[in-house]
Amino acid sequence: MIFRFKDKEYRGATAVEVVNQMAVDAADFTARTGNTLKEFLEWSLKKMSDRLPPRELELSERVSDEVQAHSYLSLRHDFGIGELVE
């Protein structure tokens, strides 16, 4: 799986791996509770709140991390905030 944003390309076998790379690369993101994936998704969605519909800003507690990560990448792709290549 590949996700491209600006001049960066993130690669991983899973969506979680790709999103974790993005979290490490985000200069102004700092995890607080140790659940880096969820915290990064919440932080990133909040930063994009001006470009996304409010219904897309909520994370579900009932789906796996992989589904959340893939949904996040797909959402960004659908709204032109990056390109997802599977």
The first five atom37 places (N, CA, C, CB, O) and aatype in JSON, in Angstrom:
{
  "aatype": [12, 9, 13, 1, 13, 11, 3, 11, 6, 18, 1, 7, 0, 16, 0, 19, 6, 19, 19, 2, 5, 12, 0, 19, 3, 0, 0, 3, 13, 16, 0, 1, 16, 7, 2, 16, 10, 11, 6, 13, 10, 6, 17, 15, 10, 11, 11, 12, 15, 3, 1, 10, 14, 14, 1, 6, 10, 6, 10, 15, 6, 1, 19, 15, 3, 6, 19, 5, 0, 8, 15, 18, 10, 15, 10, 1, 8, 3, 13, 7, 9, 7, 6, 10, 19, 6],
  "atom_mask": [
    [1, 1, 1, 1, 1],
    [1, 1, 1, 1, 1],
    [1, 1, 1, 1, 1],
    [1, 1, 1, 1, 1],
    [1, 1, 1, 1, 1],
    [1, 1, 1, 1, 1],
    [1, 1, 1, 1, 1],
    [1, 1, 1, 1, 1],
    [1, 1, 1, 1, 1],
    [1, 1, 1, 1, 1],
    [1, 1, 1, 1, 1],
    [1, 1, 1, 0, 1],
    [1, 1, 1, 1, 1],
    [1, 1, 1, 1, 1],
    [1, 1, 1, 1, 1],
    [1, 1, 1, 1, 1],
    [1, 1, 1, 1, 1],
    [1, 1, 1, 1, 1],
    [1, 1, 1, 1, 1],
    [1, 1, 1, 1, 1],
    [1, 1, 1, 1, 1],
    [1, 1, 1, 1, 1],
    [1, 1, 1, 1, 1],
    [1, 1, 1, 1, 1],
    [1, 1, 1, 1, 1],
    [1, 1, 1, 1, 1],
    [1, 1, 1, 1, 1],
    [1, 1, 1, 1, 1],
    [1, 1, 1, 1, 1],
    [1, 1, 1, 1, 1],
    [1, 1, 1, 1, 1],
    [1, 1, 1, 1, 1],
    [1, 1, 1, 1, 1],
    [1, 1, 1, 0, 1],
    [1, 1, 1, 1, 1],
    [1, 1, 1, 1, 1],
    [1, 1, 1, 1, 1],
    [1, 1, 1, 1, 1],
    [1, 1, 1, 1, 1],
    [1, 1, 1, 1, 1],
    [1, 1, 1, 1, 1],
    [1, 1, 1, 1, 1],
    [1, 1, 1, 1, 1],
    [1, 1, 1, 1, 1],
    [1, 1, 1, 1, 1],
    [1, 1, 1, 1, 1],
    [1, 1, 1, 1, 1],
    [1, 1, 1, 1, 1],
    [1, 1, 1, 1, 1],
    [1, 1, 1, 1, 1],
    [1, 1, 1, 1, 1],
    [1, 1, 1, 1, 1],
    [1, 1, 1, 1, 1],
    [1, 1, 1, 1, 1],
    [1, 1, 1, 1, 1],
    [1, 1, 1, 1, 1],
    [1, 1, 1, 1, 1],
    [1, 1, 1, 1, 1],
    [1, 1, 1, 1, 1],
    [1, 1, 1, 1, 1],
    [1, 1, 1, 1, 1],
    [1, 1, 1, 1, 1],
    [1, 1, 1, 1, 1],
    [1, 1, 1, 1, 1],
    [1, 1, 1, 1, 1],
    [1, 1, 1, 1, 1],
    [1, 1, 1, 1, 1],
    [1, 1, 1, 1, 1],
    [1, 1, 1, 1, 1],
    [1, 1, 1, 1, 1],
    [1, 1, 1, 1, 1],
    [1, 1, 1, 1, 1],
    [1, 1, 1, 1, 1],
    [1, 1, 1, 1, 1],
    [1, 1, 1, 1, 1],
    [1, 1, 1, 1, 1],
    [1, 1, 1, 1, 1],
    [1, 1, 1, 1, 1],
    [1, 1, 1, 1, 1],
    [1, 1, 1, 0, 1],
    [1, 1, 1, 1, 1],
    [1, 1, 1, 0, 1],
    [1, 1, 1, 1, 1],
    [1, 1, 1, 1, 1],
    [1, 1, 1, 1, 1],
    [1, 1, 1, 1, 1]
  ],
  "atom_positions": [
    [[0.85, -1.17, 0.0], [0.0, 0.0, 0.0], [0.9, 1.23, 0.0], [-0.97, 0.0, 1.22], [1.92, 1.28, 0.68]],
    [[0.49, 2.21, -0.78], [1.24, 3.46, -0.9], [0.28, 4.63, -0.71], [1.98, 3.55, -2.27], [-0.83, 4.62, -1.25]],
    [[0.71, 5.62, 0.04], [-0.05, 6.86, 0.16], [0.9, 8.01, -0.15], [-0.7, 7.02, 1.59], [1.99, 8.1, 0.42]],
    [[0.47, 8.87, -1.06], [1.28, 10.02, -1.45], [0.61, 11.3, -0.99], [1.51, 10.04, -2.98], [-0.6, 11.48, -1.14]],
    [[1.42, 12.18, -0.44], [0.92, 13.5, -0.05], [2.05, 14.49, -0.23], [0.4, 13.5, 1.43], [3.14, 14.34, 0.33]],
    [[1.77, 15.52, -1.02], [2.77, 16.52, -1.39], [3.96, 15.79, -2.02], [3.22, 17.36, -0.15], [3.78, 15.06, -3.0]],
    [[5.14, 15.96, -1.49], [6.33, 15.32, -2.07], [6.73, 14.06, -1.33], [7.49, 16.29, -2.08], [7.82, 13.54, -1.56]],
    [[5.88, 13.56, -0.45], [6.2, 12.37, 0.37], [5.45, 11.16, -0.14], [5.86, 12.62, 1.84], [4.34, 11.27, -0.67]],
    [[6.06, 10.0, 0.03], [5.42, 8.73, -0.29], [5.6, 7.81, 0.91], [6.02, 8.09, -1.59], [6.71, 7.56, 1.36]],
    [[4.49, 7.31, 1.41], [4.49, 6.4, 2.56], [4.12, 5.02, 2.06], [3.51, 6.88, 3.68], [3.12, 4.86, 1.36]],
    [[4.92, 4.0, 2.43], [4.69, 2.63, 1.98], [4.61, 1.7, 3.17], [5.8, 2.18, 1.02], [5.32, 1.86, 4.16]],
    [[3.72, 0.72, 3.05], [3.61, -0.29, 4.09], [2.77, -1.46, 3.62], [0.0, 0.0, 0.0], [2.02, -1.35, 2.65]],
    [[2.91, -2.57, 4.31], [2.11, -3.75, 3.98], [0.67, -3.57, 4.43], [2.71, -5.01, 4.64], [-0.24, -4.22, 3.9]],
    [[0.45, -2.68, 5.42], [-0.9, -2.43, 5.95], [-1.14, -0.93, 6.04], [-1.08, -3.09, 7.33], [-0.21, -0.13, 5.99]],
    [[-2.41, -0.58, 6.17], [-2.76, 0.84, 6.35], [-2.21, 1.37, 7.67], [-4.29, 1.02, 6.3], [-1.8, 2.52, 7.75]],
    [[-2.21, 0.53, 8.7], [-1.66, 0.95, 10.0], [-0.19, 1.34, 9.86], [-1.81, -0.19, 11.06], [0.23, 2.35, 10.41]],
    [[0.58, 0.56, 9.12], [1.99, 0.89, 8.92], [2.15, 2.24, 8.21], [2.69, -0.21, 8.1], [3.0, 3.04, 8.58]],
    [[1.32, 2.47, 7.21], [1.38, 3.73, 6.46], [1.03, 4.91, 7.37], [0.43, 3.69, 5.23], [1.74, 5.91, 7.38]],
    [[-0.05, 4.79, 8.12], [-0.48, 5.88, 9.0], [0.55, 6.12, 10.1], [-1.86, 5.57, 9.62], [0.8, 7.26, 10.47]],
    [[1.14, 5.06, 10.64], [2.18, 5.23, 11.66], [3.37, 6.0, 11.1], [2.63, 3.87, 12.2], [3.96, 6.81, 11.82]],
    [[3.74, 5.76, 9.85], [4.82, 6.52, 9.22], [4.44, 8.0, 9.12], [5.16, 5.94, 7.82], [5.27, 8.88, 9.34]],
    [[3.19, 8.24, 8.77], [2.73, 9.62, 8.66], [2.78, 10.3, 10.03], [1.3, 9.66, 8.09], [3.12, 11.48, 10.12]],
    [[2.43, 9.57, 11.08], [2.46, 10.13, 12.44], [3.88, 10.52, 12.84], [1.87, 9.13, 13.45], [4.1, 11.58, 13.43]],
    [[4.84, 9.67, 12.52], [6.24, 9.95, 12.85], [6.71, 11.19, 12.09], [7.14, 8.74, 12.52], [7.5, 11.98, 12.6]],
    [[6.23, 11.34, 10.88], [6.66, 12.43, 10.01], [5.98, 13.77, 10.34], [6.37, 12.06, 8.58], [6.47, 14.82, 9.93]],
    [[4.89, 13.74, 11.07], [4.15, 14.97, 11.38], [4.89, 15.74, 12.48], [2.69, 14.64, 11.83], [4.93, 15.32, 13.63]],
    [[5.46, 16.85, 12.09], [6.33, 17.61, 12.99], [5.63, 18.12, 14.24], [6.92, 18.77, 12.25], [6.23, 18.15, 15.31]],
    [[4.38, 18.51, 14.14], [3.71, 19.1, 15.3], [2.76, 18.14, 16.01], [2.94, 20.31, 14.87], [1.91, 18.57, 16.79]],
    [[2.9, 16.82, 15.76], [2.08, 15.83, 16.45], [2.87, 15.19, 17.57], [1.56, 14.76, 15.47], [4.02, 14.78, 17.39]],
    [[2.24, 15.09, 18.75], [2.84, 14.41, 19.89], [1.8, 13.51, 20.53], [3.41, 15.43, 20.92], [0.74, 13.99, 20.95]],
    [[2.09, 12.23, 20.62], [1.16, 11.29, 21.27], [1.23, 11.5, 22.78], [1.51, 9.8, 20.91], [2.3, 11.77, 23.33]],
    [[0.1, 11.37, 23.42], [0.06, 11.6, 24.87], [-0.24, 10.34, 25.68], [-0.98, 12.65, 25.2], [0.29, 10.17, 26.77]],
    [[-1.09, 9.46, 25.14], [-1.51, 8.3, 25.94], [-0.87, 7.0, 25.52], [-2.99, 8.16, 25.86], [-1.1, 5.96, 26.15]],
    [[-0.08, 7.02, 24.46], [0.54, 5.79, 23.99], [-0.23, 5.11, 22.87], [0.0, 0.0, 0.0], [0.3, 4.23, 22.21]],
    [[-1.48, 5.5, 22.65], [-2.24, 4.98, 21.52], [-2.02, 5.93, 20.35], [-3.78, 4.84, 21.86], [-2.9, 6.7, 19.97]],
    [[-0.83, 5.84, 19.79], [-0.4, 6.78, 18.76], [-1.33, 6.8, 17.57], [0.99, 6.45, 18.32], [-1.65, 7.87, 17.05]],
    [[-1.78, 5.63, 17.12], [-2.63, 5.58, 15.93], [-3.91, 6.38, 16.14], [-2.97, 4.12, 15.58], [-4.22, 7.27, 15.35]],
    [[-4.64, 6.08, 17.19], [-5.9, 6.78, 17.44], [-5.67, 8.27, 17.67], [-6.62, 6.17, 18.65], [-6.39, 9.11, 17.13]],
    [[-4.67, 8.59, 18.45], [-4.38, 10.0, 18.71], [-4.01, 10.74, 17.43], [-3.25, 10.13, 19.73], [-4.45, 11.87, 17.22]],
    [[-3.21, 10.1, 16.59], [-2.83, 10.74, 15.34], [-4.05, 10.95, 14.45], [-1.78, 9.91, 14.6], [-4.21, 12.02, 13.86]],
    [[-4.9, 9.94, 14.34], [-6.1, 10.06, 13.51], [-6.98, 11.21, 14.01], [-6.89, 8.74, 13.49], [-7.45, 12.02, 13.21]],
    [[-7.21, 11.28, 15.31], [-8.03, 12.36, 15.87], [-7.38, 13.72, 15.6], [-8.22, 12.15, 17.39], [-8.05, 14.66, 15.18]],
    [[-6.09, 13.82, 15.85], [-5.35, 15.06, 15.64], [-5.42, 15.49, 14.17], [-3.89, 14.9, 16.09], [-5.7, 16.64, 13.87]],
    [[-5.15, 14.55, 13.28], [-5.12, 14.86, 11.86], [-6.5, 15.24, 11.33], [-4.58, 13.66, 11.08], [-6.63, 16.2, 10.56]],
    [[-7.52, 14.5, 11.73], [-8.88, 14.83, 11.3], [-9.29, 16.23, 11.78], [-9.88, 13.78, 11.82], [-9.94, 16.98, 11.06]],
    [[-8.89, 16.56, 13.0], [-9.19, 17.89, 13.53], [-8.51, 18.98, 12.69], [-8.73, 18.0, 15.01], [-9.1, 20.02, 12.43]],
    [[-7.28, 18.72, 12.29], [-6.55, 19.69, 11.46], [-7.2, 19.86, 10.09], [-5.1, 19.26, 11.29], [-7.08, 20.92, 9.47]],
    [[-7.89, 18.83, 9.61], [-8.53, 18.89, 8.29], [-10.02, 19.23, 8.39], [-8.36, 17.57, 7.57], [-10.74, 19.13, 7.4]],
    [[-10.47, 19.63, 9.56], [-11.91, 19.85, 9.78], [-12.51, 20.91, 8.87], [-12.14, 20.24, 11.21], [-13.72, 20.91, 8.64]],
    [[-11.69, 21.81, 8.36], [-12.21, 22.83, 7.44], [-12.42, 22.29, 6.03], [-11.26, 24.0, 7.4], [-13.07, 22.94, 5.21]],
    [[-11.89, 21.09, 5.75], [-12.02, 20.5, 4.41], [-12.88, 19.25, 4.38], [-10.66, 20.17, 3.87], [-13.14, 18.7, 3.31]],
    [[-13.32, 18.79, 5.55], [-14.09, 17.55, 5.63], [-15.46, 17.81, 6.25], [-13.33, 16.5, 6.45], [-15.6, 18.69, 7.1]],
    [[-16.46, 17.03, 5.84], [-17.78, 17.17, 6.47], [-17.71, 16.72, 7.94], [-18.84, 16.33, 5.71], [-16.95, 15.8, 8.26]],
    [[-18.47, 17.34, 8.81], [-18.43, 17.0, 10.24], [-18.65, 15.5, 10.53], [-19.49, 17.79, 10.98], [-18.05, 14.96, 11.46]],
    [[-19.48, 14.84, 9.74], [-19.74, 13.41, 9.98], [-18.49, 12.55, 9.8], [-20.84, 12.92, 9.05], [-18.43, 11.43, 10.3]],
    [[-17.5, 13.06, 9.09], [-16.28, 12.3, 8.82], [-15.22, 12.47, 9.91], [-15.7, 12.71, 7.48], [-14.17, 11.82, 9.86]],
    [[-15.48, 13.33, 10.88], [-14.48, 13.64, 11.88], [-14.52, 12.73, 13.1], [-14.64, 15.06, 12.32], [-13.65, 12.82, 13.97]],
    [[-15.51, 11.87, 13.18], [-15.67, 10.97, 14.33], [-14.99, 9.63, 14.06], [-17.16, 10.75, 14.64], [-15.09, 9.09, 12.96]],
    [[-14.3, 9.1, 15.05], [-13.72, 7.76, 14.96], [-14.62, 6.77, 15.68], [-12.28, 7.73, 15.56], [-15.25, 7.11, 16.69]],
    [[-14.68, 5.58, 15.18], [-15.5, 4.54, 15.79], [-14.65, 3.68, 16.71], [-16.18, 3.66, 14.72], [-13.49, 3.38, 16.4]],
    [[-15.21, 3.31, 17.83], [-14.52, 2.42, 18.77], [-14.76, 0.95, 18.41], [-14.99, 2.69, 20.21], [-14.14, 0.06, 18.99]],
    [[-15.66, 0.71, 17.46], [-16.08, -0.66, 17.17], [-15.36, -1.31, 16.0], [-17.52, -0.68, 16.9], [-15.65, -2.46, 15.67]],
    [[-14.45, -0.63, 15.39], [-13.73, -1.23, 14.26], [-12.24, -1.35, 14.6], [-13.92, -0.38, 12.97], [-11.72, -0.65, 15.47]],
    [[-11.58, -2.23, 13.9], [-10.17, -2.48, 14.16], [-9.3, -1.3, 13.74], [-9.71, -3.75, 13.43], [-9.74, -0.43, 12.97]],
    [[-8.09, -1.27, 14.26], [-7.14, -0.22, 13.88], [-6.9, -0.22, 12.37], [-5.8, -0.4, 14.63], [-6.8, 0.84, 11.76]],
    [[-6.82, -1.4, 11.78], [-6.56, -1.49, 10.34], [-7.71, -0.87, 9.54], [-6.37, -2.97, 9.91], [-7.47, -0.14, 8.58]],
    [[-8.93, -1.14, 9.94], [-10.09, -0.56, 9.25], [-10.11, 0.95, 9.43], [-11.42, -1.17, 9.77], [-10.37, 1.69, 8.48]],
    [[-9.82, 1.42, 10.64], [-9.76, 2.88, 10.9], [-8.69, 3.53, 10.02], [-9.47, 3.17, 12.39], [-8.94, 4.57, 9.4]],
    [[-7.52, 2.93, 9.98], [-6.41, 3.5, 9.22], [-6.74, 3.52, 7.73], [-5.11, 2.71, 9.47], [-6.49, 4.52, 7.05]],
    [[-7.29, 2.45, 7.23], [-7.64, 2.38, 5.81], [-8.74, 3.4, 5.49], [-8.1, 0.96, 5.42], [-8.68, 4.05, 4.44]],
    [[-9.71, 3.53, 6.35], [-10.79, 4.51, 6.14], [-10.22, 5.93, 6.11], [-11.85, 4.38, 7.25], [-10.64, 6.75, 5.3]],
    [[-9.28, 6.2, 6.99], [-8.64, 7.52, 7.04], [-7.91, 7.82, 5.73], [-7.64, 7.59, 8.22], [-8.06, 8.9, 5.17]],
    [[-7.13, 6.87, 5.24], [-6.41, 7.06, 3.99], [-7.38, 7.22, 2.82], [-5.45, 5.89, 3.74], [-7.16, 8.05, 1.94]],
    [[-8.43, 6.43, 2.81], [-9.45, 6.52, 1.75], [-10.16, 7.87, 1.79], [-10.48, 5.38, 1.88], [-10.42, 8.47, 0.75]],
    [[-10.46, 8.33, 2.98], [-11.12, 9.62, 3.15], [-10.24, 10.74, 2.58], [-11.42, 9.88, 4.63], [-10.72, 11.6, 1.84]],
    [[-8.98, 10.71, 2.94], [-8.06, 11.73, 2.43], [-8.0, 11.67, 0.91], [-6.65, 11.55, 3.03], [-8.0, 12.7, 0.24]],
    [[-7.94, 10.46, 0.37], [-7.9, 10.27, -1.08], [-9.17, 10.85, -1.72], [-7.76, 8.78, -1.44], [-9.1, 11.6, -2.7]],
    [[-10.32, 10.5, -1.16], [-11.61, 10.94, -1.72], [-11.77, 12.46, -1.71], [-12.75, 10.32, -0.94], [-12.42, 13.01, -2.59]],
    [[-11.18, 13.12, -0.73], [-11.3, 14.58, -0.63], [-10.08, 15.32, -1.2], [-11.5, 14.97, 0.83], [-9.93, 16.52, -0.99]],
    [[-9.23, 14.6, -1.91], [-8.1, 15.23, -2.58], [-7.0, 15.7, -1.65], [0.0, 0.0, 0.0], [-6.27, 16.64, -1.97]],
    [[-6.87, 15.03, -0.49], [-5.83, 15.39, 0.47], [-4.8, 14.26, 0.49], [-6.43, 15.65, 1.9], [-4.44, 13.75, 1.55]],
    [[-4.35, 13.88, -0.67], [-3.41, 12.78, -0.81], [-3.93, 11.78, -1.82], [0.0, 0.0, 0.0], [-5.06, 11.88, -2.29]],
    [[-3.08, 10.82, -2.16], [-3.43, 9.79, -3.13], [-3.13, 8.41, -2.55], [-2.66, 10.01, -4.46], [-2.0, 8.13, -2.16]],
    [[-4.14, 7.57, -2.5], [-3.99, 6.21, -2.0], [-3.82, 5.27, -3.18], [-5.2, 5.8, -1.13], [-4.66, 5.23, -4.09]],
    [[-2.73, 4.5, -3.15], [-2.46, 3.5, -4.18], [-2.37, 2.16, -3.48], [-1.14, 3.81, -4.99], [-1.51, 1.96, -2.63]],
    [[-3.27, 1.25, -3.85], [-3.29, -0.04, -3.16], [-2.63, -1.11, -3.97], [-4.71, -0.45, -2.83], [-2.56, -2.26, -3.54]]
  ]
}
